[in-house]
Amino acid sequence: MRVPSSTYRLQVRESFDLDAAREVLVYLDELGVGWVYLSPILEAHPGSDHGYDVVDPTRVDPARGGPDALARLSAEAHRRGMGVLVDVVPNHVGVESPATNGWWWDVLKHGRDSRFARFFDVDWAAGRGRVLLPVVGDDDQPDADGPIAGLRIVDGMLGYHDHRFPLAPGTADDTDDTDDTDDTDDPQAVHARQHYRLVSWRAADDDLDYRRFFAVNTLAGVRVEDRDVFEASHVEIARWFRERLVDGLRVDHPDGLRHPAAYLDDLADLTGGAWVVVEKILEPGEDLPARWSTAGTTGYEVLATIDRVLVDPSGEAALGALDERLRGGVPPWPEVVRANKRHVADTILHAEVRRIAREIAVELEVVPDRAWRQPVEEVLVELLAVFPVYRSYLPEGREHLQQAVDAVRADRPDLADALDLVLPLLVDRVRAPSLRFQQTSGMIMAKGVEDRAFYRWSRLTSLNEVGADPSHFSVTPDAFHAAMARRQSVAPAAMTTLSTHDTKRGEDVRARISVLAEDAGWWSDTVDALLVAAPAPDEGFANLLWQAALGAWPIARERLHGYAEKAMREAGDRTTWTEPDPAYEKAVHALVDAAYDDPAVAALLDGAAARVAGPGWSNALAAKLLSLTVPGVPDVYQGSELWEQSLVDPDNRRPVDFALRQRLLAGAGPVRPCGPGDDGGAKLHVVRTALRLRRDRPDLFVRYDPLTAAGAAADHVLAFDRGGAITVVTRLPLGLERAGGWRDTRLELPPGAWRDLVTDRPAAVEVDLLLSELPVALLVRDQR
């Protein structure tokens, strides 16, 4: 297996296509990047910026440059000694516009007789032989069984507003004249004859009969566990490896697959055992299944550990008290998680729960009337709500299912009979309900926690990150070293990351917010002052919003408005995407405007940003160097070699100014960052230094040995030896400053002479000398 020294993620889209990506390879090469890492490049829904809504997996997207552009990029990367990594999406395809997806169009046209019918995970019995399409607006069909306003026959298709759907052969004439008495011209009658049925958009929550990606109706799950589906959906990916265009893959959302381990085995065969990493979220203490054919995860668990070793544990109580006061009480995190997972299982993902119940009924050969169905669905909801990890892979993870069963049995004795009924089917790993339950639990976790609970917990929002537990406040240096030593032992070729297209806050937003743990009393006073200057309709949410603003300050007004809208609707306690509260949202947006228009509010934010900028940059450089040098393959998310102060998507997919980075690279050096408006040159220098060393001297990164410091400020040093490359970073910079600096603190280095590559000078064991220019250092043996 060829393993990259590092990767650099690029978001490929129509406005930044594969040829544009090729043009930045010269810069990435100068930066020290090992492989270029491309977002999905198979043909996506027209206009898609992210590419995860693939409509044709058999070809490279023409809008992203097409196959010739991929060949040009690959040739140039390989000429430079760089590899190519591509993000692939095996779980689902885009169906927003059926005409753009030939497989889906054929299924809608021919129903169960379509040769692609088995490609999709459709419960045909539930829909009585028809696919339910939740697209009808409230005003167009007040009565669920009544006619649908806006239907018409147009150009041989069934039209509904801007939507177009195919007509089954012989079900209508191609005419726009709907006044003819022949009902082949009547769009209502024609609709009734199709292999699909247009239903209210609200029906998706309970009645949808095809598996989706989470709650996204426009992404339909595919049955890649079937060999013919795997081959059809991977024909282009196979070509990439056959023609040596691509060197590795990142697999999106493996938890949505029926048999992730089998899929990865198939992928290993197809790629010849290439480097493959999986976007798998591990809960604290959870391991990746050992038999999976993968180098490891994409690194969210490392992100959580790096963030927390830079958080001061002394701030936990005060920040918790602030959130408790502002919200009028905050339940323990496990209760917040369980309540929000229960909510999504009862609402936006209830159709998935009902499908498991139907499969249980089939297995038990019972008629699922309401009296039978209600307790069965309720016990499934409770099990999914309390399930402690994203999913199990039976027989692996049997203990997680047992943990959920024990909790439900203890808390809901009224469901004991239903629990005893379903449990034998859920533990039998070959039975349909068991497989479906495993595919569903990850959806519930993602929507309930990442997209809901994270926005209802404001204690220290730098900890509210994908794959992390925000109730786990900090990590000691000893625990950090133990985690990294274990990673070197079990997953040395897995990916390490700090920012992705899915992170809720960019790495340097989090680094700045984490400073609040060192200054909790000041932050409490600042929040109170902000609330006086700009009263909020929800003070707990205001705390979350002001932390985001502080972390990204200065930030453009429209970006903060975009974040506020997404955050309050995802929180879902006062307003939602489907039922917005205009008055509440207006009040929240007024808070955002106050940050720019009200001198008192602007002064508070300016002052707060000035206060935390210095220690925030210290945290940011420390986190970055840690991520680039700990065991694993470091990934640099596009643009994050400068300060990465993006908020949640789509903010973090904004275009990157590579010309600026190219110019700054020439002059980047160890100049200490200054103020909120710093240009990030120091970070760029640190990134270049570490990436080049990893690329040019892989022999220096072969083990993990903690190093210790002695002296008054020893707790503020975090250092380790990777086998000849030594990383030294500062932790808790405010506490260090208050204690009087490094004073007599000395680092215990291995024997010999050492040089700091960051400053290009001999390394002193006295930490105040070693870190006099920047709060980080990267040492190698001095050959001069």
C-alpha positions in Angstrom: 0.0 0.0 0.0 1.3 3.4 -1.0 0.6 5.8 2.0 0.7 9.6 1.5 2.9 11.8 3.6 0.0 14.2 3.8 -3.1 15.2 1.9 -4.7 18.6 1.0 -8.4 18.7 0.5 -9.8 20.7 -2.5 -13.5 21.4 -3.1 -13.9 20.7 -6.8 -16.9 22.5 -8.4 -17.9 24.2 -11.7 -16.2 27.4 -10.6 -13.1 25.5 -9.4 -12.8 22.5 -11.7 -10.2 19.8 -12.1 -8.1 22.0 -14.4 -8.2 24.8 -11.8 -7.1 22.2 -9.2 -4.3 21.1 -11.5 -3.1 24.7 -11.6 -2.7 24.9 -7.8 -0.5 21.8 -7.7 2.6 23.9 -8.1 1.7 25.7 -4.9 0.7 22.6 -3.1 4.0 21.0 -4.1 5.9 24.0 -2.7 3.9 23.8 0.5 5.0 20.2 0.9 1.8 18.3 0.3 2.0 14.6 -0.5 -1.3 13.9 -2.2 -4.0 16.2 -3.5 -7.4 15.1 -2.1 -10.4 15.9 -4.3 -14.1 16.2 -3.2 -16.5 14.0 -5.1 -15.9 14.3 -8.9 -18.5 11.9 -10.3 -21.4 13.7 -12.1 -23.5 15.5 -9.5 -26.8 17.3 -9.7 -26.5 20.4 -11.9 -25.2 23.3 -9.9 -24.1 21.2 -6.9 -21.2 22.8 -5.2 -20.5 19.9 -2.8 -20.8 16.9 -5.2 -22.4 14.5 -2.7 -25.6 14.3 -4.8 -24.1 12.1 -7.5 -26.6 11.5 -10.4 -24.4 9.4 -12.7 -21.6 7.4 -11.0 -20.4 6.1 -14.4 -18.5 9.3 -15.4 -16.5 12.2 -14.2 -18.7 15.3 -13.9 -18.4 17.4 -17.1 -19.2 20.5 -15.0 -16.1 19.6 -12.9 -13.9 19.2 -15.9 -14.7 15.7 -17.1 -12.4 12.7 -17.6 -9.8 14.5 -19.7 -9.3 17.1 -16.9 -8.9 14.3 -14.4 -6.3 12.7 -16.6 -4.4 16.0 -16.9 -4.5 16.6 -13.1 -3.4 13.1 -12.4 -0.5 13.3 -14.9 0.7 16.5 -13.4 0.4 15.3 -9.8 2.3 12.1 -10.6 5.0 14.1 -12.5 5.5 16.0 -9.3 5.6 12.8 -7.2 2.2 13.5 -5.7 -0.7 11.1 -5.4 -4.4 11.7 -6.0 -7.1 10.9 -3.4 -10.8 11.1 -4.3 -13.9 11.2 -2.1 -16.5 8.6 -3.1 -20.1 8.3 -2.2 -21.3 4.7 -2.2 -24.4 5.1 0.0 -26.7 7.2 -2.1 -27.4 9.1 -5.3 -29.1 12.4 -6.0 -32.7 12.3 -7.2 -33.8 15.9 -6.8 -34.3 16.2 -10.6 -35.3 12.7 -11.8 -34.4 13.4 -15.4 -30.7 13.9 -14.4 -30.5 10.4 -12.9 -31.1 7.7 -15.5 -31.4 4.9 -12.9 -34.0 6.8 -10.9 -35.9 8.0 -14.0 -36.2 4.4 -15.2 -37.5 3.2 -11.9 -40.2 5.9 -11.8 -41.1 5.1 -15.4 -41.2 1.3 -15.1 -41.7 0.7 -11.4 -40.8 -2.8 -10.1 -40.2 -3.9 -13.7 -37.3 -1.5 -14.2 -34.0 -3.2 -14.5 -32.7 -0.6 -11.9 -35.5 -1.3 -9.4 -33.2 -3.5 -7.3 -30.6 -0.8 -7.3 -32.6 1.3 -4.8 -33.7 0.4 -1.3 -37.5 0.8 -1.9 -40.2 -0.9 0.2 -42.6 -1.5 -2.7 -45.2 -3.2 -0.5 -45.5 -0.2 1.8 -46.2 2.1 -1.2 -48.5 -0.5 -2.7 -46.2 -0.8 -5.7 -45.4 2.9 -6.0 -42.6 5.1 -5.0 -43.8 8.0 -2.8 -42.3 11.3 -3.8 -42.8 14.0 -1.1 -42.9 17.1 -3.2 -46.4 18.5 -3.0 -46.8 21.9 -1.2 -49.5 22.5 1.5 -51.6 24.8 -0.8 -51.7 22.3 -3.7 -53.4 19.4 -1.9 -55.3 20.4 1.3 -56.9 16.9 1.3 -54.4 14.1 1.1 -56.6 12.1 -1.1 -57.8 15.0 -3.3 -56.5 16.4 -6.6 -53.1 18.0 -6.8 -53.2 21.6 -8.0 -50.5 22.4 -10.6 -50.3 19.0 -12.3 -50.1 19.0 -16.1 -48.9 16.9 -18.9 -46.0 18.6 -20.7 -43.5 17.4 -23.3 -44.4 13.8 -22.6 -43.9 14.1 -18.9 -45.9 14.7 -15.8 -45.2 18.3 -14.6 -45.7 19.7 -11.1 -44.5 23.3 -11.0 -40.8 23.0 -11.9 -40.7 19.3 -11.3 -40.8 16.8 -14.2 -41.5 13.1 -13.9 -41.6 10.3 -16.5 -44.8 8.6 -17.7 -45.2 4.9 -17.8 -45.6 3.6 -21.4 -49.2 3.9 -22.6 -50.5 5.9 -19.6 -51.0 9.3 -21.4 -51.0 11.2 -24.7 -48.3 13.8 -25.2 -50.5 16.8 -25.1 -50.9 20.0 -23.1 -54.7 20.0 -23.7 -56.2 18.9 -20.4 -59.8 19.8 -21.4 -60.2 16.7 -23.6 -62.7 14.3 -22.1 -60.3 11.4 -22.7 -58.7 10.9 -19.3 -55.3 10.1 -20.9 -55.1 13.9 -21.1 -56.3 14.4 -17.5 -53.1 14.9 -15.3 -54.9 13.7 -12.2 -55.9 10.4 -13.9 -52.5 10.1 -15.5 -50.8 10.6 -12.2 -53.0 7.8 -10.7 -51.5 5.3 -13.3 -47.9 5.9 -12.6 -45.4 3.8 -10.6 -44.9 6.7 -8.2 -47.3 8.9 -6.3 -46.7 12.6 -5.5 -47.5 13.2 -1.9 -47.2 16.1 0.6 -43.6 17.0 1.6 -44.8 16.4 5.1 -45.4 12.7 4.4 -41.6 12.1 4.2 -41.4 12.0 8.0 -43.7 9.0 8.4 -44.6 7.4 5.1 -41.6 7.5 2.8 -40.9 4.1 1.3 -37.3 4.5 0.0 -34.2 4.8 2.2 -32.6 8.3 2.1 -29.4 9.8 3.3 -30.4 10.9 6.8 -33.6 13.1 6.2 -32.6 14.4 2.8 -35.5 13.4 0.5 -33.4 14.2 -2.6 -30.8 11.6 -1.8 -31.9 8.0 -2.3 -30.0 5.1 -0.8 -28.6 2.5 -3.2 -28.1 -1.2 -2.5 -24.4 -1.3 -3.0 -24.3 -4.6 -1.1 -25.6 -6.3 -4.2 -22.7 -7.2 -6.5 -24.3 -6.0 -9.7 -25.1 -2.6 -8.0 -21.5 -2.4 -6.7 -20.1 -3.0 -10.2 -22.5 -0.6 -11.9 -21.9 2.2 -9.4 -18.1 1.6 -9.4 -17.3 1.2 -13.1 -15.7 4.6 -13.3 -13.8 4.2 -10.0 -12.5 0.9 -11.3 -11.2 2.7 -14.4 -9.4 5.2 -12.3 -7.3 2.4 -10.7 -7.0 0.4 -13.9 -5.5 3.4 -15.7 -3.6 4.5 -12.5 -5.3 7.9 -12.5 -6.1 7.8 -8.8 -4.1 6.4 -5.9 -6.5 6.3 -3.0 -10.1 6.8 -1.8 -12.0 8.5 1.0 -15.3 6.7 1.6 -18.2 8.8 2.6 -20.6 7.6 5.3 -19.9 3.9 5.5 -22.4 3.6 8.3 -25.2 3.9 5.8 -24.2 0.7 4.1 -25.8 -2.6 4.9 -22.5 -4.5 5.1 -19.6 -2.0 5.5 -17.0 -4.6 6.0 -18.0 -6.5 2.8 -18.1 -3.3 0.9 -14.5 -2.4 1.9 -13.4 -5.9 0.9 -14.9 -5.4 -2.5 -13.2 -2.0 -2.7 -9.9 -3.4 -1.8 -10.2 -5.9 -4.6 -11.2 -3.2 -7.0 -8.4 -0.9 -6.1 -5.7 -3.5 -5.7 -5.4 -2.7 -2.0 -5.0 1.0 -2.3 -4.9 3.4 0.6 -8.6 3.9 1.7 -9.9 5.8 4.7 -13.5 5.9 5.9 -15.6 8.8 7.3 -16.5 6.8 10.4 -17.4 8.6 13.6 -16.0 6.9 16.6 -17.4 7.7 20.0 -15.0 8.1 22.9 -13.5 4.7 23.7 -14.8 3.1 20.5 -12.5 1.3 18.1 -12.8 0.8 14.3 -13.8 -2.8 13.6 -10.4 -4.5 13.3 -11.2 -6.6 10.2 -12.2 -3.7 8.0 -10.0 -3.3 4.9 -9.1 0.3 5.5 -6.1 2.3 6.8 -8.5 3.9 9.3 -10.8 6.8 9.8 -10.7 10.4 8.5 -9.6 11.5 11.9 -12.4 13.1 13.9 -11.4 11.3 17.0 -7.9 12.8 16.8 -9.4 16.2 16.3 -11.3 15.9 19.5 -8.2 14.8 21.4 -6.1 17.6 20.1 -8.7 20.2 20.9 -9.1 19.0 24.4 -5.5 18.9 25.4 -5.4 22.6 24.8 -8.5 23.3 27.0 -8.0 24.4 30.6 -10.0 22.0 32.9 -10.4 24.8 35.5 -12.9 26.6 33.3 -15.4 23.8 33.3 -17.4 24.7 36.4 -17.7 28.4 35.6 -18.6 28.0 32.0 -21.1 25.3 32.9 -22.6 27.7 35.5 -23.0 30.4 32.9 -24.8 28.2 30.5 -27.0 26.8 33.3 -27.9 30.4 34.3 -28.6 31.6 30.8 -30.7 28.6 29.8 -32.5 28.3 33.1 -31.1 24.8 33.7 -29.2 22.4 31.5 -29.8 18.7 31.7 -26.7 16.4 31.7 -25.4 15.8 28.2 -26.5 12.2 28.0 -30.1 13.3 28.6 -29.8 16.1 26.0 -28.6 13.5 23.5 -31.3 11.0 24.3 -34.1 13.5 24.1 -32.9 14.9 20.8 -32.3 11.4 19.3 -35.8 10.4 20.4 -37.2 13.5 18.8 -35.7 12.8 15.4 -36.7 9.2 15.6 -40.2 10.2 16.3 -40.4 12.9 13.6 -38.1 13.5 10.6 -36.7 9.9 10.6 -39.9 8.1 11.8 -40.3 6.6 8.3 -37.1 4.6 8.9 -38.4 3.4 12.3 -41.7 2.3 10.7 -39.8 0.4 8.1 -37.9 -1.6 10.7 -41.3 -2.4 12.3 -42.7 -3.6 9.0 -39.7 -5.9 8.6 -40.3 -7.3 12.1 -43.9 -7.9 11.2 -42.9 -9.8 8.1 -40.4 -11.9 10.1 -43.0 -12.7 12.7 -45.8 -13.2 10.1 -48.2 -10.9 11.9 -50.5 -8.2 10.6 -49.1 -4.9 11.8 -52.3 -3.2 12.9 -52.1 -0.1 15.1 -52.4 -2.0 18.4 -49.3 -4.1 17.4 -47.4 -1.4 15.6 -47.5 1.3 18.3 -45.5 -0.4 21.1 -43.1 -2.0 18.5 -42.3 1.4 17.0 -42.1 3.0 20.4 -39.5 0.5 21.7 -37.5 0.9 18.5 -37.5 4.7 19.0 -36.3 4.2 22.6 -33.5 1.8 21.6 -32.3 4.1 18.9 -32.5 7.1 21.2 -30.2 5.5 23.8 -27.9 3.6 21.5 -24.4 4.7 22.7 -22.5 4.7 19.4 -23.4 5.5 15.7 -24.0 1.8 14.9 -23.0 -1.8 15.5 -21.6 -4.3 13.0 -22.9 -7.5 14.5 -21.4 -9.6 15.9 -19.1 -6.7 16.7 -20.8 -4.1 18.9 -23.2 -6.6 20.5 -22.3 -4.9 23.8 -23.6 -1.6 22.5 -27.0 -3.1 21.7 -27.1 -4.8 25.1 -26.4 -1.5 26.7 -29.3 0.1 24.9 -31.6 -2.8 25.8 -30.6 -2.6 29.5 -31.4 1.2 29.5 -34.8 0.8 27.9 -35.7 -2.1 30.1 -34.8 -0.1 33.2 -36.4 3.2 32.1 -39.5 1.9 30.2 -40.8 -1.2 32.0 -44.1 -0.6 30.1 -42.3 -1.6 26.9 -40.9 -4.9 28.3 -43.2 -7.1 26.1 -42.4 -5.2 22.9 -38.7 -5.3 23.8 -38.8 -9.1 24.3 -40.6 -9.4 20.9 -38.1 -7.4 18.8 -34.9 -8.3 20.6 -34.3 -11.7 19.1 -34.6 -10.2 15.6 -32.3 -7.3 16.4 -29.5 -9.5 17.7 -29.6 -11.9 14.7 -27.2 -10.3 12.4 -28.6 -12.0 9.2 -32.2 -11.0 9.8 -33.6 -8.0 7.9 -34.7 -6.0 11.0 -31.2 -6.3 12.5 -29.5 -5.1 9.4 -32.0 -2.2 9.0 -31.6 -1.2 12.6 -27.9 -1.0 12.2 -28.2 1.2 9.1 -30.7 3.4 10.9 -29.0 4.1 14.2 -26.2 6.2 12.6 -28.8 8.4 11.0 -30.5 9.0 14.4 -27.2 9.8 16.0 -26.1 12.2 13.3 -29.4 14.1 13.1 -30.1 14.1 16.9 -26.6 15.1 18.1 -24.6 16.8 15.3 -27.5 18.7 13.8 -29.6 19.3 16.9 -28.0 18.8 20.4 -24.8 20.6 19.5 -26.8 23.8 19.0 -28.5 23.4 22.4 -25.3 23.2 24.5 -23.3 26.3 24.9 -20.9 25.7 27.7 -17.7 25.8 25.5 -18.7 25.4 21.8 -15.2 24.6 20.6 -16.0 21.1 22.0 -19.3 20.8 20.0 -17.7 19.0 17.1 -18.4 16.0 14.9 -17.2 12.8 16.6 -16.8 14.5 20.0 -18.6 14.5 23.3 -18.9 18.1 24.6 -19.4 16.9 28.1 -15.8 15.6 27.9 -14.2 18.9 28.7 -10.4 18.4 28.5 -7.7 15.9 28.1 -4.5 15.7 30.2 -1.1 15.6 28.5 -0.6 12.0 29.9 -4.0 11.0 28.4 -3.0 12.7 25.1 0.3 10.8 24.9 -1.4 7.5 25.7 -4.0 8.1 22.9 -1.3 9.0 20.4 0.9 6.0 21.3 -2.0 3.7 20.8 -2.8 5.3 17.5 0.8 4.7 16.4 0.3 1.1 17.3 -3.1 0.4 15.8 -3.7 3.0 13.0 -0.5 4.7 12.0 -1.8 5.2 8.4 -5.2 6.6 9.3 -6.0 10.2 8.4 -5.6 13.1 10.9 -7.7 16.3 10.5 -8.6 19.5 12.2 -11.1 20.9 9.7 -13.4 19.4 7.1 -16.4 20.3 5.1 -18.5 18.9 7.9 -16.9 20.5 11.0 -19.2 22.9 12.8 -16.5 25.5 13.3 -13.1 25.9 11.6 -10.0 24.9 13.5 -8.9 28.4 14.4 -12.4 29.4 15.5 -12.3 26.5 18.0 -8.8 27.5 19.0 -9.9 31.0 19.9 -13.1 29.8 21.7 -11.0 27.4 23.8 -9.3 30.4 25.4 -12.5 31.1 27.2 -11.8 28.1 29.5 -8.8 30.0 30.8 -10.8 33.2 31.3 -14.3 32.0 32.2 -15.1 34.8 34.6 -14.3 37.5 32.1 -16.4 35.7 29.4 -19.3 35.5 31.8 -19.1 39.2 32.4 -18.7 39.9 28.6 -21.8 37.8 27.8 -23.8 39.7 30.4 -22.7 43.0 29.0 -23.6 41.9 25.5 -27.1 40.8 26.7 -27.6 44.3 28.2 -26.4 46.0 25.1 -28.4 43.7 22.8 -31.2 41.8 24.6 -31.7 38.3 23.2 -34.9 36.3 22.8 -32.9 33.2 24.0 -29.9 34.0 26.2 -28.5 30.5 26.0 -28.5 30.6 22.2 -27.0 34.1 22.3 -24.1 32.6 24.2 -23.6 30.1 21.4 -23.9 32.9 18.8 -21.5 35.2 20.5 -18.9 32.5 20.9 -19.1 31.8 17.1 -18.8 35.6 16.4 -15.8 35.9 18.7 -14.1 32.9 17.2 -14.4 34.2 13.6 -14.1 38.0 14.4 -13.9 40.0 12.2 -16.4 38.3 10.1 -18.6 39.6 7.2 -22.2 40.4 8.3 -23.8 38.1 5.8 -21.7 35.1 7.0 -22.8 35.6 10.6 -26.4 36.0 9.5 -26.1 32.7 7.6 -24.6 31.0 10.6 -27.3 32.4 12.9 -30.1 31.1 10.7 -28.6 27.6 10.4 -27.8 27.4 14.1 -31.2 28.4 15.4 -33.1 26.2 13.0 -30.9 23.2 13.6 -31.4 23.7 17.4 -35.1 23.3 16.6 -36.3 24.5 20.0 -37.7 27.9 19.0 -37.8 27.7 15.2 -37.1 25.1 12.6 -36.5 24.7 8.8 -40.0 23.5 8.2 -41.9 25.7 10.7 -39.9 28.9 11.1 -40.9 31.4 13.8 -40.6 34.8 12.0 -40.7 36.9 15.2 -38.0 34.8 16.9 -35.8 34.7 13.9 -36.1 38.5 13.4 -35.0 39.0 17.0 -31.9 36.8 16.5 -30.9 38.5 13.3 -31.2 41.8 15.1 -28.5 40.5 17.4 -26.3 40.0 14.4 -27.0 43.4 13.0 -26.2 44.9 16.4 -22.7 43.6 16.2 -22.1 45.8 13.2 -24.6 48.7 13.7 -24.6 49.3 17.5 -21.3 50.9 18.7 -21.7 49.4 22.2 -22.0 45.9 20.9 -19.3 46.3 18.3 -16.9 47.7 20.9 -17.6 44.7 23.2 -16.8 42.3 20.4 -13.8 44.2 19.2 -12.4 44.3 22.7 -13.1 40.6 23.3 -11.5 39.6 20.0 -8.4 41.7 20.8 -8.1 40.0 24.2 -8.3 36.4 23.0 -6.5 36.8 19.7 -3.0 36.3 21.0 -3.7 33.1 23.1 -6.1 32.0 20.3 -3.3 32.1 17.7 -1.1 30.2 20.2 -3.7 27.5 20.5 -4.1 27.5 16.7 -0.5 27.0 16.0 -0.2 24.3 18.7 -3.2 22.4 17.3 -1.9 22.7 13.7 1.5 21.4 14.5 0.1 18.6 16.6 -2.2 17.5 13.8 0.7 17.6 11.3 3.1 15.5 13.4 1.1 13.0 15.5 0.7 9.5 14.2 -1.4 9.3 11.1 -1.6 11.0 7.7 -2.3 14.8 8.2 -4.9 16.4 6.0 -4.9 20.1 5.4 -8.4 21.3 4.6 -8.4 23.8 1.7 -7.1 27.2 2.8 -6.4 26.2 6.4 -2.7 26.8 6.0 -3.8 30.3 6.8 -6.2 31.0 9.7 -9.3 28.8 9.2 -12.1 30.9 10.7 -15.0 29.4 8.8 -18.3 28.4 10.4 -20.6 25.6 9.5 -21.2 24.6 5.9 -21.7 26.1 3.4 -19.5 28.8 5.0 -16.5 26.4 5.1 -16.8 25.7 1.4 -16.2 29.3 0.3 -13.7 29.8 -2.5 -10.1 29.9 -1.4 -7.7 32.6 -2.6 -4.7 30.5 -3.7 -3.0 33.5 -5.3 -2.8 35.2 -1.9 -1.4 32.0 -0.3 1.2 31.7 -3.1 2.3 35.2 -2.5 2.5 34.8 1.3 4.3 31.6 1.0 7.4 33.3 -0.4 7.7 35.6 2.6 6.3 33.4 5.4 8.4 33.1 8.4 8.4 32.7 12.2 6.8 36.1 13.0 4.6 36.0 16.0 0.9 36.6 15.1 -0.5 39.9 16.2 -4.1 40.9 16.7 -7.4 39.6 15.3 -6.5 40.8 11.8 -3.2 38.9 11.5 -2.6 37.5 8.0 -1.7 34.0 9.1 1.9 34.0 7.7 3.2 32.3 10.8 0.8 29.4 10.4 1.6 29.1 6.7 5.3 28.8 7.7 4.6 26.2 10.3 2.5 24.2 7.9 5.1 24.3 5.2 7.9 23.3 7.6 6.0 20.3 8.9 4.6 19.1 5.6 8.0 19.3 3.9 9.6 17.4 6.7 7.0 14.6 6.6 7.4 14.4 2.9 11.2 14.5 2.7 12.0 12.5 5.9 9.4 9.9 6.6 12.0 8.0 8.5 11.7 10.5 11.3 8.0 9.6 11.9 8.0 5.9 12.8 7.3 5.8 16.6 5.8 7.9 19.4 7.7 8.7 22.6 6.4 11.4 25.0 9.0 13.9 26.2 8.9 15.6 29.6 9.7 19.1 30.9 10.8 20.2 34.3 10.4 23.5 36.0 7.7 26.0 37.1 5.7 25.9 33.8 6.2 22.3 32.9 2.5 21.7 32.6 2.3 24.2 29.8 4.7 22.2 27.5 3.5 19.3 25.3 6.2 17.5 23.5 6.9 14.2 21.8 9.5 12.4 19.7 8.3 10.7 16.5 11.6 8.9 15.9 13.8 11.8 15.1 11.3 14.6 14.7 10.4 16.3 17.9 7.2 18.5 18.3 7.0 21.1 21.1 3.9 23.2 21.7 2.5 25.5 24.2 -0.7 24.7 26.0 -2.9 27.1 28.2 -1.1 30.3 27.1 -3.1 32.6 29.3 -2.2 30.6 32.4 1.4 30.6 31.4 1.4 34.4 31.1 -0.3 34.9 34.4 2.2 32.6 36.1 5.1 34.7 34.9 6.1 32.9 31.7 8.4 29.9 31.3 11.0 31.0 33.9 13.2 27.9 34.7 11.3 25.4 32.6 13.5 23.0 30.6 12.7 20.4 28.1 14.4 17.0 28.4 15.7 16.3 24.9 17.3 13.1 23.7 21.1 13.2 23.6 22.7 15.1 20.7 22.5 18.5 19.1 19.0 19.6 17.8 17.8 22.3 15.5 14.4 24.0 15.4 13.2 24.0 11.8 10.6 26.6 12.5 13.2 29.2 13.4 16.2 27.6 11.7 18.4 27.9 14.8 19.9 25.5 17.4 17.4 24.2 19.8 17.8 25.3 23.4 16.6 23.1 26.3 15.4 26.3 28.1 11.8 26.6 26.9 11.8 30.4 27.1 14.6 30.4 24.5 13.2 27.6 22.4 9.8 29.2 22.1 10.8 32.9 22.2 9.6 33.6 18.6 6.7 31.3 18.2 4.8 29.1 20.7 5.7 25.9 18.8 8.9 24.2 17.6 9.8 21.3 15.3 13.2 19.8 16.1 15.5 17.5 14.1 19.1 16.5 14.8 21.4 19.3 13.8 23.6 18.2 10.9 25.5 21.5 10.6 
